[in-house]
């Protein structure tokens, strides 16, 4: 049984794709599957995908018509065989010990998800961050109260700094919304964490995100703010409910 499925949506990313793939296939933990979903690329990306596929039996390549990053990720979810899913964007790259750290945490704690730190790389400048061994569990009744900090650190915005349980995703029929192009990652995470019992945060840089000026992440759109606020208000209501229950328990006690 495969433990990790790494899903990489690929679209016209020939400039960075090889660096991305190399960072994955050179992991110190070697047992995984890599699913490259070519979303109708018109550059050399399909050739690069097939080249690596022919030389590494851990790699599967899926060529499809262009449907957007959410569509590509959903195809990866459907085709994955691993117990846990990891998403990597094709212009980013990961630390060589990412899977090793995930495996250590899974063996140490009975958890369904892991969140780790993203290192923002802007204009090819790699900002070093001090590594830490500080790891802690956030239980289900604490998730709502932790949400403001979760948003502040941008943990909710991206699927690329998290480990997801495939069974939890399938049980709750969670997928990326292919009808929207703004805030779909945050919505996916809201639905996932809503059904999560607990997760662990690893305060260590394991993922490197390239801050491209053309990225939707850096483009202002009022719809994105609306979506984030809807999710935030939902979590805020859960926080108030949680605090009210605690207060009632204190009074009764």
C-alpha positions in Angstrom: 0.0 0.0 0.0 1.3 3.4 -1.0 1.6 5.9 1.9 2.1 9.1 0.0 0.6 10.4 -3.3 2.2 13.6 -4.5 0.0 15.5 -7.0 1.5 18.1 -9.3 -0.8 20.0 -11.7 1.3 21.1 -14.7 0.5 23.9 -17.1 3.2 25.6 -19.2 5.8 25.4 -16.5 8.8 24.3 -18.5 11.0 26.9 -16.8 10.7 25.4 -13.3 9.2 21.9 -13.8 12.5 19.9 -13.7 13.5 21.6 -10.5 10.1 20.7 -9.0 10.3 17.1 -10.1 13.9 16.6 -9.0 13.0 17.9 -5.5 10.4 15.2 -5.3 12.2 12.2 -6.7 15.3 12.9 -4.6 13.3 12.6 -1.3 15.2 10.8 1.5 11.9 8.9 2.0 11.7 7.0 -1.3 8.4 5.1 -1.2 5.7 7.3 -2.8 3.9 7.9 -6.1 4.2 11.1 -8.1 1.2 12.0 -10.2 2.0 14.6 -12.9 -1.3 16.0 -14.3 -0.5 17.8 -17.6 -3.4 20.2 -18.0 -3.2 20.9 -21.7 0.3 22.5 -21.7 1.4 24.0 -25.0 5.1 24.3 -24.1 7.7 21.6 -23.4 6.0 20.5 -20.2 4.4 17.4 -21.6 7.8 16.2 -22.9 9.5 16.8 -19.6 6.7 14.9 -17.8 7.1 11.9 -20.1 10.9 12.0 -19.9 10.8 11.5 -16.1 8.0 9.0 -16.4 10.1 6.7 -18.6 13.0 6.8 -16.1 11.2 6.4 -12.7 8.4 3.8 -12.1 7.1 5.9 -9.1 5.9 8.5 -11.6 2.6 8.5 -13.4 1.6 11.1 -16.1 -1.9 12.0 -17.0 -2.4 14.2 -20.1 -5.8 16.0 -20.2 -7.4 19.0 -21.9 -6.9 22.3 -20.2 -9.5 22.7 -17.4 -7.6 24.7 -14.8 -5.6 23.9 -11.7 -8.7 22.7 -9.7 -9.6 20.3 -12.4 -6.0 19.0 -12.5 -5.9 18.5 -8.8 -9.3 16.7 -8.8 -8.0 14.3 -11.4 -5.0 13.7 -9.3 -7.2 13.0 -6.2 -9.3 10.5 -8.3 -6.3 8.7 -9.6 -4.2 8.6 -6.4 -3.6 5.4 -4.6 -1.9 6.7 -1.4 -3.3 7.0 2.1 -2.2 10.6 2.2 -2.1 13.3 -0.4 0.4 16.1 -0.9 0.0 18.9 -3.5 3.0 20.6 -5.1 2.7 23.4 -7.7 4.9 22.8 -10.7 6.8 26.0 -10.3 7.7 25.3 -6.7 9.9 22.8 -5.0 10.2 21.0 -1.6 12.8 20.1 0.9 14.4 16.7 0.4 13.3 15.6 3.9 9.6 16.6 3.6 8.3 13.0 3.3 10.6 11.8 6.0 9.2 14.5 8.4 5.7 13.5 7.4 6.4 9.9 8.1 8.0 10.6 11.5 5.0 12.7 12.5 2.5 10.0 11.4 4.3 7.3 13.3 4.5 9.5 16.4 0.9 10.8 16.5 -2.5 9.4 15.4 -3.4 12.3 13.1 -5.3 12.9 9.9 -3.4 16.0 8.7 -0.1 17.9 9.0 0.6 21.6 8.3 4.1 22.9 7.8 5.7 26.2 7.1 6.0 27.7 3.6 9.1 29.6 2.7 8.2 32.5 0.4 10.8 32.9 -2.4 10.4 36.2 -4.2 12.4 37.1 -7.3 14.6 34.0 -6.9 15.7 35.2 -3.5 15.6 32.3 -1.0 14.8 33.6 2.4 16.3 31.3 5.1 14.2 30.5 8.1 15.4 29.0 11.3 14.3 25.4 11.7 12.5 24.4 14.9 11.6 21.1 16.5 8.5 22.7 18.0 5.5 20.5 17.1 2.1 20.6 18.7 -1.3 19.0 18.3 -4.4 21.1 17.7 -7.5 19.2 18.8 -10.9 19.5 17.1 -12.4 21.7 19.8 -9.5 24.1 19.5 -9.5 24.5 15.7 -12.1 27.2 15.6 -10.4 29.3 18.3 -7.1 28.9 16.4 -8.5 30.1 13.1 -7.5 33.8 13.2 -3.8 32.7 13.6 -4.3 30.1 11.0 -5.4 32.8 8.5 -2.7 35.2 9.7 0.0 32.7 8.8 -1.7 32.0 5.4 -2.0 28.3 6.3 -5.6 28.3 5.0 -4.9 29.8 1.6 -2.9 27.0 0.1 -3.1 23.2 -0.3 0.7 23.0 -0.8 1.8 23.1 2.9 -0.5 20.3 4.1 -0.8 16.5 4.3 -4.3 15.3 3.6 -6.1 12.1 4.5 -7.4 10.5 1.3 -10.1 8.6 3.2 -11.4 11.7 4.9 -11.5 13.5 1.5 -13.4 10.6 0.0 -15.7 10.1 2.9 -16.8 13.7 2.8 -16.7 14.1 -1.0 -14.3 17.0 -0.8 -13.1 18.4 -4.1 -11.7 21.7 -5.5 -14.5 23.8 -7.0 -13.8 23.9 -10.7 -16.4 26.7 -11.3 -14.4 29.4 -9.6 -10.8 30.6 -10.0 -10.5 32.8 -6.9 -10.3 31.3 -3.4 -10.9 27.7 -4.4 -8.0 26.5 -2.3 -9.2 28.2 0.8 -12.7 26.7 0.3 -11.2 23.2 -0.1 -9.3 23.7 3.2 -12.4 25.0 5.0 -14.4 21.9 4.0 -11.5 19.6 4.9 -10.7 21.1 8.3 -14.4 21.3 9.1 -14.3 17.5 9.2 -10.9 17.1 10.8 -10.5 15.7 14.4 -7.0 17.0 14.9 -3.8 18.0 13.1 -0.2 18.8 13.9 1.8 21.8 12.9 5.4 21.4 12.1 7.3 24.7 12.5 9.8 23.9 9.8 10.3 25.2 6.3 9.6 22.2 4.0 8.1 23.9 0.9 9.4 26.7 -1.3 6.9 28.8 -3.1 7.9 31.0 -6.0 6.2 34.4 -5.7 5.4 35.2 -9.4 3.9 38.6 -10.0 1.4 37.1 -12.4 0.2 34.6 -9.8 -3.5 34.8 -8.8 -2.2 34.8 -5.2 -0.9 38.3 -5.8 -3.9 39.6 -7.7 -6.5 41.6 -5.9 -10.0 40.4 -6.4 -13.0 41.3 -4.2 -14.4 37.9 -4.8 -11.4 36.3 -3.0 -12.0 38.6 0.0 -15.7 37.6 0.1 -14.9 33.9 0.0 -12.3 34.2 2.8 -14.7 36.3 4.9 -17.5 33.7 4.4 -15.2 31.0 5.7 -13.8 33.2 8.5 -17.3 34.0 9.7 -18.2 30.3 9.7 -15.2 29.6 11.9 -15.9 32.6 14.1 -19.4 31.2 14.8 -17.9 27.9 15.7 -15.5 29.7 18.0 -18.3 31.5 19.8 -20.2 28.3 20.2 -17.2 26.6 21.6 -16.5 29.4 24.1 -20.2 29.4 25.1 -20.1 25.7 25.8 -17.0 26.1 27.9 -18.6 29.0 29.8 -21.7 26.9 30.6 -19.5 24.0 31.7 -17.7 26.3 34.1 -21.0 27.6 35.5 -22.4 24.2 36.0 -19.1 23.0 37.5 
